[in-house]
Amino acid sequence: MDGRLSKYTTRLFSPPSFLEGMARVLDLGGTFDQYNVSASGEEADRQALESDWNAIGADMYDAIARFQAAHPELRPDAPEA
């Protein structure tokens, strides 16, 4: 997973550090689990949906940029042949 997507996928929980990840191997009771808190369930849902749509928009922007790089002749500002 690239760094750009992690800001969209970790909105509801805190990603562990390397040492916390190592400690979780031995944490059979789940005492290291941490979640980001929202004011209500509706607020958590709104944030998750916003994050999902932001990820979709970022993917679409990336796809358009890659297409334009592969086909510069189709860009609207390309010189006429």
Secondary structure as UniProt FT lines:
FT   HELIX           3..9
FT   HELIX           18..24
FT   TURN            25..26
FT   TURN            28..29
FT   TURN            31..32
FT   HELIX           41..70
FT   HELIX           72..74
FT   TURN            76..77
//
